[in-house]
Every structure is written in C-alpha cells, then in structure tokens.
Amino acid sequence: MSSLGLLVAGIAHEINNQVNFIHGNLQYANQYAGDLLELVDL
C-alpha cells in the first residue's frame, strides 16, 4: 500500500509540474499572440 501511495504521489507531482509550466507561461503566450496579430494587421 505504501508503494502505491509513493507511485501516485510521483505521478501527481509530474502532472503538477506540467500544469504549473503551462500556467506560468500563459500570460507571455497571450502577449506574444497579441503582438503577432498586430503585426499581421499592419
């Protein structure tokens, strides 16, 4: 049972890393996309 808990905790940690990376970069991606759209409109 302890091994299963460690496995689940490890999987949750790896998923959380990816979610935090995406969440941390959403603002920059949104700004970059807006800048690209402004360039296309020119």
Secondary structure by P-SEA (a helix, b strand, c coil): caaaaaaaaaaaaaaaaaaaaaaacaaaaaaaaaaaaaaaac
